[in-house]
């Protein structure tokens, strides 16, 4: 389709890291792929043009102008967005219109009622001149792909470590501890909790955003 706008929405309230890491792995995979630039199948058309996370402040007007330039040049725009991106601002706008936003038993905003992917699609589609908009939600089903070799290696390592820890009566969650140099170890239960913000100063993320060409500003809500 001409002037195609594709939104890959990664589901999860605080999935900034998952969204960023997914976009980064996709770009790595794309660089290894055999493409046909003479038939307009190239890195710029298949690549990621924007990444939006809950930890970011998003200037919708500036981003619309940037993405329109990409659309005019390459006839398509692809963005990766976290389900929790821009939620506070979207809810504020919806409540100003008199809309009642449902919350769960813990007082959290029900993200399916906000529908971030659709919101960004509606906001950007006209501004960038998209003729067709497709929102692809990466939920439980799309994450259930067969494990690749890297996955299987990590699984084996975690299982072997878990058995060793059990024999030594050491509790914890098996994982790569980023506060210990990404060493695979039993991470203490007291350190495990939800709502952890993604560090946008991570070198790999800064490199990704430089490649994408998107300016990054930290949200005041974080």
MIMAR-874251 format. One record per residue (C-alpha): residue number from 1; residue in three letters; x, y, z negated. Coordinates in Angstrom, 1 decimal, decimal comma, padded with zeros to 4 digits. Layout:
BEGIN
<rec><n>NUM</n><res>Ala</res><X>X</X><Y>Y</Y><Z>Z</Z></rec>
...
This chain:
BEGIN
<rec><n>1</n><res>Unk</res><X>000,0</X><Y>000,0</Y><Z>000,0</Z></rec>
<rec><n>2</n><res>Unk</res><X>001,2</X><Y>003,5</Y><Z>000,7</Z></rec>
<rec><n>3</n><res>Unk</res><X>001,8</X><Y>005,8</Y><Z>-002,3</Z></rec>
<rec><n>4</n><res>Unk</res><X>001,5</X><Y>003,0</Y><Z>-004,8</Z></rec>
<rec><n>5</n><res>Unk</res><X>001,6</X><Y>003,8</Y><Z>-008,5</Z></rec>
<rec><n>6</n><res>Unk</res><X>002,5</X><Y>000,7</Y><Z>-010,7</Z></rec>
<rec><n>7</n><res>Unk</res><X>002,3</X><Y>000,9</Y><Z>-014,5</Z></rec>
<rec><n>8</n><res>Unk</res><X>003,8</X><Y>-002,0</Y><Z>-016,4</Z></rec>
<rec><n>9</n><res>Unk</res><X>002,4</X><Y>-001,7</Y><Z>-019,9</Z></rec>
<rec><n>10</n><res>Unk</res><X>004,1</X><Y>-003,7</Y><Z>-022,6</Z></rec>
<rec><n>11</n><res>Unk</res><X>001,7</X><Y>-004,6</Y><Z>-025,4</Z></rec>
<rec><n>12</n><res>Unk</res><X>002,4</X><Y>-004,0</Y><Z>-029,0</Z></rec>
<rec><n>13</n><res>Unk</res><X>002,0</X><Y>-001,1</Y><Z>-031,5</Z></rec>
<rec><n>14</n><res>Unk</res><X>005,7</X><Y>-000,5</Y><Z>-032,1</Z></rec>
<rec><n>15</n><res>Unk</res><X>007,3</X><Y>-002,1</Y><Z>-029,1</Z></rec>
<rec><n>16</n><res>Unk</res><X>009,7</X><Y>000,6</Y><Z>-028,1</Z></rec>
<rec><n>17</n><res>Unk</res><X>012,7</X><Y>-001,7</Y><Z>-028,1</Z></rec>
<rec><n>18</n><res>Unk</res><X>010,8</X><Y>-004,5</Y><Z>-026,2</Z></rec>
<rec><n>19</n><res>Unk</res><X>009,7</X><Y>-002,0</Y><Z>-023,5</Z></rec>
<rec><n>20</n><res>Unk</res><X>013,1</X><Y>-000,5</Y><Z>-023,1</Z></rec>
<rec><n>21</n><res>Unk</res><X>014,9</X><Y>-003,9</Y><Z>-023,2</Z></rec>
<rec><n>22</n><res>Unk</res><X>012,4</X><Y>-005,3</Y><Z>-020,6</Z></rec>
<rec><n>23</n><res>Unk</res><X>013,0</X><Y>-002,4</Y><Z>-018,3</Z></rec>
<rec><n>24</n><res>Unk</res><X>016,8</X><Y>-002,8</Y><Z>-018,7</Z></rec>
<rec><n>25</n><res>Unk</res><X>016,7</X><Y>-006,5</Y><Z>-018,0</Z></rec>
<rec><n>26</n><res>Unk</res><X>014,5</X><Y>-005,9</Y><Z>-014,9</Z></rec>
<rec><n>27</n><res>Unk</res><X>017,0</X><Y>-003,4</Y><Z>-013,5</Z></rec>
<rec><n>28</n><res>Unk</res><X>019,9</X><Y>-005,9</Y><Z>-014,1</Z></rec>
<rec><n>29</n><res>Unk</res><X>017,9</X><Y>-008,6</Y><Z>-012,3</Z></rec>
<rec><n>30</n><res>Unk</res><X>017,1</X><Y>-006,2</Y><Z>-009,4</Z></rec>
<rec><n>31</n><res>Unk</res><X>020,8</X><Y>-005,5</Y><Z>-008,9</Z></rec>
<rec><n>32</n><res>Unk</res><X>021,5</X><Y>-009,2</Y><Z>-008,4</Z></rec>
<rec><n>33</n><res>Unk</res><X>018,7</X><Y>-009,6</Y><Z>-005,9</Z></rec>
<rec><n>34</n><res>Unk</res><X>019,1</X><Y>-009,8</Y><Z>-002,2</Z></rec>
<rec><n>35</n><res>Unk</res><X>017,0</X><Y>-006,9</Y><Z>-000,7</Z></rec>
<rec><n>36</n><res>Unk</res><X>016,1</X><Y>-005,7</Y><Z>002,8</Z></rec>
<rec><n>37</n><res>Unk</res><X>016,7</X><Y>-001,9</Y><Z>002,8</Z></rec>
<rec><n>38</n><res>Unk</res><X>016,1</X><Y>-001,8</Y><Z>006,6</Z></rec>
<rec><n>39</n><res>Unk</res><X>012,5</X><Y>-002,9</Y><Z>005,8</Z></rec>
<rec><n>40</n><res>Unk</res><X>012,2</X><Y>-000,4</Y><Z>002,9</Z></rec>
<rec><n>41</n><res>Unk</res><X>012,8</X><Y>-003,2</Y><Z>000,3</Z></rec>
<rec><n>42</n><res>Unk</res><X>015,5</X><Y>-001,5</Y><Z>-001,7</Z></rec>
<rec><n>43</n><res>Unk</res><X>016,6</X><Y>-000,6</Y><Z>-005,3</Z></rec>
<rec><n>44</n><res>Unk</res><X>015,0</X><Y>002,8</Y><Z>-005,3</Z></rec>
<rec><n>45</n><res>Unk</res><X>011,6</X><Y>001,5</Y><Z>-004,2</Z></rec>
<rec><n>46</n><res>Unk</res><X>011,6</X><Y>-001,6</Y><Z>-006,5</Z></rec>
<rec><n>47</n><res>Unk</res><X>013,4</X><Y>000,1</Y><Z>-009,4</Z></rec>
<rec><n>48</n><res>Unk</res><X>012,1</X><Y>001,7</Y><Z>-012,6</Z></rec>
<rec><n>49</n><res>Unk</res><X>011,3</X><Y>005,4</Y><Z>-012,3</Z></rec>
<rec><n>50</n><res>Unk</res><X>010,3</X><Y>006,1</Y><Z>-015,8</Z></rec>
<rec><n>51</n><res>Unk</res><X>010,2</X><Y>004,5</Y><Z>-019,3</Z></rec>
<rec><n>52</n><res>Unk</res><X>007,9</X><Y>005,8</Y><Z>-022,0</Z></rec>
<rec><n>53</n><res>Unk</res><X>008,2</X><Y>004,8</Y><Z>-025,6</Z></rec>
<rec><n>54</n><res>Unk</res><X>006,4</X><Y>005,6</Y><Z>-028,9</Z></rec>
<rec><n>55</n><res>Unk</res><X>009,7</X><Y>007,2</Y><Z>-030,1</Z></rec>
<rec><n>56</n><res>Unk</res><X>009,6</X><Y>009,8</Y><Z>-027,2</Z></rec>
<rec><n>57</n><res>Unk</res><X>008,1</X><Y>013,2</Y><Z>-026,8</Z></rec>
<rec><n>58</n><res>Unk</res><X>006,6</X><Y>013,1</Y><Z>-023,3</Z></rec>
<rec><n>59</n><res>Unk</res><X>006,2</X><Y>016,3</Y><Z>-021,3</Z></rec>
<rec><n>60</n><res>Unk</res><X>003,4</X><Y>015,2</Y><Z>-019,0</Z></rec>
<rec><n>61</n><res>Unk</res><X>003,6</X><Y>018,2</Y><Z>-016,7</Z></rec>
<rec><n>62</n><res>Unk</res><X>007,4</X><Y>018,0</Y><Z>-016,2</Z></rec>
<rec><n>63</n><res>Unk</res><X>007,2</X><Y>014,2</Y><Z>-015,7</Z></rec>
<rec><n>64</n><res>Unk</res><X>004,4</X><Y>014,5</Y><Z>-013,2</Z></rec>
<rec><n>65</n><res>Unk</res><X>006,5</X><Y>016,9</Y><Z>-011,1</Z></rec>
<rec><n>66</n><res>Unk</res><X>009,5</X><Y>014,6</Y><Z>-011,3</Z></rec>
<rec><n>67</n><res>Unk</res><X>007,5</X><Y>011,5</Y><Z>-010,4</Z></rec>
<rec><n>68</n><res>Unk</res><X>005,8</X><Y>013,3</Y><Z>-007,5</Z></rec>
<rec><n>69</n><res>Unk</res><X>009,2</X><Y>014,0</Y><Z>-006,0</Z></rec>
<rec><n>70</n><res>Unk</res><X>009,9</X><Y>010,3</Y><Z>-006,2</Z></rec>
<rec><n>71</n><res>Unk</res><X>006,6</X><Y>009,4</Y><Z>-004,7</Z></rec>
<rec><n>72</n><res>Unk</res><X>007,1</X><Y>011,8</Y><Z>-001,8</Z></rec>
<rec><n>73</n><res>Unk</res><X>010,5</X><Y>010,4</Y><Z>-001,1</Z></rec>
<rec><n>74</n><res>Unk</res><X>010,0</X><Y>006,6</Y><Z>-001,6</Z></rec>
<rec><n>75</n><res>Unk</res><X>006,2</X><Y>006,2</Y><Z>-001,3</Z></rec>
<rec><n>76</n><res>Unk</res><X>005,9</X><Y>004,5</Y><Z>-004,7</Z></rec>
<rec><n>77</n><res>Unk</res><X>006,4</X><Y>005,0</Y><Z>-008,4</Z></rec>
<rec><n>78</n><res>Unk</res><X>007,0</X><Y>002,3</Y><Z>-011,0</Z></rec>
<rec><n>79</n><res>Unk</res><X>006,9</X><Y>003,0</Y><Z>-014,7</Z></rec>
<rec><n>80</n><res>Unk</res><X>007,4</X><Y>000,9</Y><Z>-017,9</Z></rec>
<rec><n>81</n><res>Unk</res><X>005,3</X><Y>002,1</Y><Z>-020,8</Z></rec>
<rec><n>82</n><res>Unk</res><X>004,8</X><Y>000,9</Y><Z>-024,4</Z></rec>
<rec><n>83</n><res>Unk</res><X>001,2</X><Y>000,4</Y><Z>-025,5</Z></rec>
<rec><n>84</n><res>Unk</res><X>002,0</X><Y>002,8</Y><Z>-028,4</Z></rec>
<rec><n>85</n><res>Unk</res><X>003,5</X><Y>005,6</Y><Z>-026,3</Z></rec>
<rec><n>86</n><res>Unk</res><X>002,0</X><Y>009,0</Y><Z>-026,8</Z></rec>
<rec><n>87</n><res>Unk</res><X>-000,8</X><Y>007,6</Y><Z>-029,0</Z></rec>
<rec><n>88</n><res>Unk</res><X>-000,9</X><Y>010,4</Y><Z>-031,5</Z></rec>
<rec><n>89</n><res>Unk</res><X>-001,2</X><Y>013,1</Y><Z>-028,8</Z></rec>
<rec><n>90</n><res>Unk</res><X>-003,8</X><Y>011,0</Y><Z>-026,9</Z></rec>
<rec><n>91</n><res>Unk</res><X>-005,9</X><Y>010,4</Y><Z>-030,0</Z></rec>
<rec><n>92</n><res>Unk</res><X>-005,7</X><Y>014,1</Y><Z>-030,9</Z></rec>
<rec><n>93</n><res>Unk</res><X>-007,0</X><Y>015,0</Y><Z>-027,4</Z></rec>
<rec><n>94</n><res>Unk</res><X>-009,8</X><Y>012,4</Y><Z>-027,6</Z></rec>
<rec><n>95</n><res>Unk</res><X>-011,0</X><Y>013,5</Y><Z>-031,1</Z></rec>
<rec><n>96</n><res>Unk</res><X>-011,0</X><Y>017,1</Y><Z>-029,9</Z></rec>
<rec><n>97</n><res>Unk</res><X>-013,6</X><Y>016,0</Y><Z>-027,3</Z></rec>
<rec><n>98</n><res>Unk</res><X>-015,7</X><Y>014,6</Y><Z>-030,1</Z></rec>
<rec><n>99</n><res>Unk</res><X>-014,8</X><Y>010,9</Y><Z>-029,5</Z></rec>
<rec><n>100</n><res>Unk</res><X>-014,7</X><Y>008,5</Y><Z>-032,5</Z></rec>
<rec><n>101</n><res>Unk</res><X>-011,6</X><Y>006,4</Y><Z>-032,4</Z></rec>
<rec><n>102</n><res>Unk</res><X>-012,0</X><Y>003,1</Y><Z>-034,3</Z></rec>
<rec><n>103</n><res>Unk</res><X>-009,4</X><Y>001,9</Y><Z>-036,8</Z></rec>
<rec><n>104</n><res>Unk</res><X>-008,6</X><Y>-001,6</Y><Z>-038,2</Z></rec>
<rec><n>105</n><res>Unk</res><X>-008,8</X><Y>-002,7</Y><Z>-041,8</Z></rec>
<rec><n>106</n><res>Unk</res><X>-005,3</X><Y>-001,2</Y><Z>-042,4</Z></rec>
<rec><n>107</n><res>Unk</res><X>-006,3</X><Y>002,2</Y><Z>-041,1</Z></rec>
<rec><n>108</n><res>Unk</res><X>-004,3</X><Y>001,7</Y><Z>-037,8</Z></rec>
<rec><n>109</n><res>Unk</res><X>-005,8</X><Y>003,1</Y><Z>-034,6</Z></rec>
<rec><n>110</n><res>Unk</res><X>-007,1</X><Y>000,3</Y><Z>-032,4</Z></rec>
<rec><n>111</n><res>Unk</res><X>-004,9</X><Y>000,6</Y><Z>-029,4</Z></rec>
<rec><n>112</n><res>Unk</res><X>-007,3</X><Y>-001,1</Y><Z>-027,0</Z></rec>
<rec><n>113</n><res>Unk</res><X>-009,7</X><Y>001,8</Y><Z>-027,7</Z></rec>
<rec><n>114</n><res>Unk</res><X>-007,0</X><Y>004,3</Y><Z>-026,7</Z></rec>
<rec><n>115</n><res>Unk</res><X>-005,9</X><Y>002,3</Y><Z>-023,6</Z></rec>
<rec><n>116</n><res>Unk</res><X>-002,5</X><Y>004,0</Y><Z>-023,0</Z></rec>
<rec><n>117</n><res>Unk</res><X>-001,9</X><Y>002,4</Y><Z>-019,6</Z></rec>
<rec><n>118</n><res>Unk</res><X>-005,2</X><Y>003,7</Y><Z>-018,2</Z></rec>
<rec><n>119</n><res>Unk</res><X>-004,7</X><Y>007,1</Y><Z>-019,8</Z></rec>
<rec><n>120</n><res>Unk</res><X>-001,3</X><Y>007,6</Y><Z>-018,2</Z></rec>
<rec><n>121</n><res>Unk</res><X>-002,7</X><Y>006,2</Y><Z>-014,9</Z></rec>
<rec><n>122</n><res>Unk</res><X>-005,5</X><Y>008,7</Y><Z>-014,9</Z></rec>
<rec><n>123</n><res>Unk</res><X>-003,2</X><Y>011,6</Y><Z>-015,9</Z></rec>
<rec><n>124</n><res>Unk</res><X>-000,5</X><Y>010,9</Y><Z>-013,3</Z></rec>
<rec><n>125</n><res>Unk</res><X>-002,3</X><Y>009,4</Y><Z>-010,4</Z></rec>
<rec><n>126</n><res>Unk</res><X>-003,8</X><Y>012,7</Y><Z>-009,0</Z></rec>
<rec><n>127</n><res>Unk</res><X>-000,8</X><Y>014,8</Y><Z>-010,0</Z></rec>
<rec><n>128</n><res>Unk</res><X>001,7</X><Y>012,6</Y><Z>-008,1</Z></rec>
<rec><n>129</n><res>Unk</res><X>-000,7</X><Y>011,9</Y><Z>-005,2</Z></rec>
<rec><n>130</n><res>Unk</res><X>-001,1</X><Y>008,2</Y><Z>-005,7</Z></rec>
<rec><n>131</n><res>Unk</res><X>-003,5</X><Y>006,4</Y><Z>-003,3</Z></rec>
<rec><n>132</n><res>Unk</res><X>-003,6</X><Y>003,2</Y><Z>-005,4</Z></rec>
<rec><n>133</n><res>Unk</res><X>-002,9</X><Y>002,7</Y><Z>-009,1</Z></rec>
<rec><n>134</n><res>Unk</res><X>-002,2</X><Y>-000,7</Y><Z>-010,7</Z></rec>
<rec><n>135</n><res>Unk</res><X>-001,9</X><Y>-001,3</Y><Z>-014,5</Z></rec>
<rec><n>136</n><res>Unk</res><X>-000,2</X><Y>-004,5</Y><Z>-015,3</Z></rec>
<rec><n>137</n><res>Unk</res><X>-000,4</X><Y>-005,5</Y><Z>-019,0</Z></rec>
<rec><n>138</n><res>Unk</res><X>002,4</X><Y>-007,6</Y><Z>-020,4</Z></rec>
<rec><n>139</n><res>Unk</res><X>000,6</X><Y>-009,5</Y><Z>-023,2</Z></rec>
<rec><n>140</n><res>Unk</res><X>000,8</X><Y>-013,0</Y><Z>-024,6</Z></rec>
<rec><n>141</n><res>Unk</res><X>000,1</X><Y>-014,8</Y><Z>-021,3</Z></rec>
<rec><n>142</n><res>Unk</res><X>002,7</X><Y>-013,0</Y><Z>-019,2</Z></rec>
<rec><n>143</n><res>Unk</res><X>005,3</X><Y>-013,4</Y><Z>-022,0</Z></rec>
<rec><n>144</n><res>Unk</res><X>004,7</X><Y>-017,2</Y><Z>-021,9</Z></rec>
<rec><n>145</n><res>Unk</res><X>007,0</X><Y>-017,9</Y><Z>-019,0</Z></rec>
<rec><n>146</n><res>Unk</res><X>009,4</X><Y>-020,9</Y><Z>-019,2</Z></rec>
<rec><n>147</n><res>Unk</res><X>012,5</X><Y>-020,2</Y><Z>-021,3</Z></rec>
<rec><n>148</n><res>Unk</res><X>015,6</X><Y>-019,4</Y><Z>-019,2</Z></rec>
<rec><n>149</n><res>Unk</res><X>019,1</X><Y>-020,6</Y><Z>-020,0</Z></rec>
<rec><n>150</n><res>Unk</res><X>019,9</X><Y>-017,6</Y><Z>-022,2</Z></rec>
<rec><n>151</n><res>Unk</res><X>016,7</X><Y>-018,3</Y><Z>-024,2</Z></rec>
<rec><n>152</n><res>Unk</res><X>017,5</X><Y>-022,0</Y><Z>-024,6</Z></rec>
<rec><n>153</n><res>Unk</res><X>021,0</X><Y>-021,2</Y><Z>-025,8</Z></rec>
<rec><n>154</n><res>Unk</res><X>019,7</X><Y>-018,8</Y><Z>-028,4</Z></rec>
<rec><n>155</n><res>Unk</res><X>017,0</X><Y>-021,2</Y><Z>-029,5</Z></rec>
<rec><n>156</n><res>Unk</res><X>019,6</X><Y>-024,0</Y><Z>-030,0</Z></rec>
<rec><n>157</n><res>Unk</res><X>021,9</X><Y>-021,7</Y><Z>-031,9</Z></rec>
<rec><n>158</n><res>Unk</res><X>019,0</X><Y>-020,5</Y><Z>-034,2</Z></rec>
<rec><n>159</n><res>Unk</res><X>017,9</X><Y>-024,1</Y><Z>-034,8</Z></rec>
<rec><n>160</n><res>Unk</res><X>021,4</X><Y>-025,3</Y><Z>-035,7</Z></rec>
<rec><n>161</n><res>Unk</res><X>021,9</X><Y>-022,3</Y><Z>-038,0</Z></rec>
<rec><n>162</n><res>Unk</res><X>018,5</X><Y>-022,8</Y><Z>-039,7</Z></rec>
<rec><n>163</n><res>Unk</res><X>019,3</X><Y>-026,4</Y><Z>-040,5</Z></rec>
<rec><n>164</n><res>Unk</res><X>022,7</X><Y>-025,4</Y><Z>-042,0</Z></rec>
<rec><n>165</n><res>Unk</res><X>021,0</X><Y>-022,6</Y><Z>-044,1</Z></rec>
<rec><n>166</n><res>Unk</res><X>018,4</X><Y>-025,1</Y><Z>-045,3</Z></rec>
<rec><n>167</n><res>Unk</res><X>021,1</X><Y>-027,5</Y><Z>-046,4</Z></rec>
<rec><n>168</n><res>Unk</res><X>022,7</X><Y>-024,7</Y><Z>-048,4</Z></rec>
<rec><n>169</n><res>Unk</res><X>019,3</X><Y>-023,5</Y><Z>-049,7</Z></rec>
<rec><n>170</n><res>Unk</res><X>019,7</X><Y>-020,1</Y><Z>-048,1</Z></rec>
<rec><n>171</n><res>Unk</res><X>016,5</X><Y>-018,4</Y><Z>-047,0</Z></rec>
<rec><n>172</n><res>Unk</res><X>016,0</X><Y>-015,8</Y><Z>-044,4</Z></rec>
<rec><n>173</n><res>Unk</res><X>015,0</X><Y>-015,2</Y><Z>-040,7</Z></rec>
<rec><n>174</n><res>Unk</res><X>017,4</X><Y>-016,5</Y><Z>-038,1</Z></rec>
<rec><n>175</n><res>Unk</res><X>018,3</X><Y>-013,8</Y><Z>-035,7</Z></rec>
<rec><n>176</n><res>Unk</res><X>021,0</X><Y>-011,5</Y><Z>-034,3</Z></rec>
<rec><n>177</n><res>Unk</res><X>021,6</X><Y>-008,9</Y><Z>-037,1</Z></rec>
<rec><n>178</n><res>Unk</res><X>022,2</X><Y>-005,5</Y><Z>-035,4</Z></rec>
<rec><n>179</n><res>Unk</res><X>023,5</X><Y>-004,1</Y><Z>-038,7</Z></rec>
<rec><n>180</n><res>Unk</res><X>026,1</X><Y>-006,8</Y><Z>-038,8</Z></rec>
<rec><n>181</n><res>Unk</res><X>027,5</X><Y>-006,5</Y><Z>-035,3</Z></rec>
<rec><n>182</n><res>Unk</res><X>024,7</X><Y>-008,6</Y><Z>-033,8</Z></rec>
<rec><n>183</n><res>Unk</res><X>026,0</X><Y>-011,6</Y><Z>-035,6</Z></rec>
<rec><n>184</n><res>Unk</res><X>023,6</X><Y>-014,6</Y><Z>-035,7</Z></rec>
<rec><n>185</n><res>Unk</res><X>022,7</X><Y>-015,1</Y><Z>-039,3</Z></rec>
<rec><n>186</n><res>Unk</res><X>019,9</X><Y>-015,6</Y><Z>-041,8</Z></rec>
<rec><n>187</n><res>Unk</res><X>018,5</X><Y>-012,1</Y><Z>-042,2</Z></rec>
<rec><n>188</n><res>Unk</res><X>017,2</X><Y>-011,3</Y><Z>-045,7</Z></rec>
<rec><n>189</n><res>Unk</res><X>013,4</X><Y>-011,3</Y><Z>-046,0</Z></rec>
<rec><n>190</n><res>Unk</res><X>013,6</X><Y>-008,0</Y><Z>-047,9</Z></rec>
<rec><n>191</n><res>Unk</res><X>014,9</X><Y>-006,3</Y><Z>-044,7</Z></rec>
<rec><n>192</n><res>Unk</res><X>012,2</X><Y>-007,7</Y><Z>-042,4</Z></rec>
<rec><n>193</n><res>Unk</res><X>009,2</X><Y>-005,3</Y><Z>-041,9</Z></rec>
<rec><n>194</n><res>Unk</res><X>007,1</X><Y>-003,9</Y><Z>-039,1</Z></rec>
<rec><n>195</n><res>Unk</res><X>007,1</X><Y>-000,4</Y><Z>-037,7</Z></rec>
<rec><n>196</n><res>Unk</res><X>010,8</X><Y>-000,1</Y><Z>-037,2</Z></rec>
<rec><n>197</n><res>Unk</res><X>011,7</X><Y>002,7</Y><Z>-034,7</Z></rec>
<rec><n>198</n><res>Unk</res><X>013,9</X><Y>002,0</Y><Z>-031,7</Z></rec>
<rec><n>199</n><res>Unk</res><X>017,3</X><Y>003,9</Y><Z>-031,7</Z></rec>
<rec><n>200</n><res>Unk</res><X>017,2</X><Y>005,8</Y><Z>-028,4</Z></rec>
<rec><n>201</n><res>Unk</res><X>020,9</X><Y>006,6</Y><Z>-028,9</Z></rec>
<rec><n>202</n><res>Unk</res><X>021,9</X><Y>003,0</Y><Z>-028,1</Z></rec>
<rec><n>203</n><res>Unk</res><X>024,5</X><Y>003,2</Y><Z>-025,3</Z></rec>
<rec><n>204</n><res>Unk</res><X>022,7</X><Y>000,7</Y><Z>-023,1</Z></rec>
<rec><n>205</n><res>Unk</res><X>019,5</X><Y>002,8</Y><Z>-023,3</Z></rec>
<rec><n>206</n><res>Unk</res><X>021,3</X><Y>006,1</Y><Z>-022,6</Z></rec>
<rec><n>207</n><res>Unk</res><X>022,9</X><Y>004,4</Y><Z>-019,6</Z></rec>
<rec><n>208</n><res>Unk</res><X>019,4</X><Y>003,1</Y><Z>-018,4</Z></rec>
<rec><n>209</n><res>Unk</res><X>017,8</X><Y>006,5</Y><Z>-018,7</Z></rec>
<rec><n>210</n><res>Unk</res><X>020,7</X><Y>008,2</Y><Z>-016,8</Z></rec>
<rec><n>211</n><res>Unk</res><X>020,2</X><Y>005,7</Y><Z>-014,0</Z></rec>
<rec><n>212</n><res>Unk</res><X>016,4</X><Y>006,3</Y><Z>-014,0</Z></rec>
<rec><n>213</n><res>Unk</res><X>017,0</X><Y>010,0</Y><Z>-014,0</Z></rec>
<rec><n>214</n><res>Unk</res><X>014,6</X><Y>010,8</Y><Z>-016,9</Z></rec>
<rec><n>215</n><res>Unk</res><X>015,4</X><Y>013,3</Y><Z>-019,6</Z></rec>
<rec><n>216</n><res>Unk</res><X>014,8</X><Y>012,0</Y><Z>-023,1</Z></rec>
<rec><n>217</n><res>Unk</res><X>013,5</X><Y>013,9</Y><Z>-026,1</Z></rec>
<rec><n>218</n><res>Unk</res><X>012,8</X><Y>012,3</Y><Z>-029,5</Z></rec>
<rec><n>219</n><res>Unk</res><X>009,2</X><Y>012,6</Y><Z>-030,7</Z></rec>
<rec><n>220</n><res>Unk</res><X>008,5</X><Y>014,7</Y><Z>-033,8</Z></rec>
<rec><n>221</n><res>Unk</res><X>006,2</X><Y>011,9</Y><Z>-035,1</Z></rec>
<rec><n>222</n><res>Unk</res><X>009,2</X><Y>009,6</Y><Z>-035,6</Z></rec>
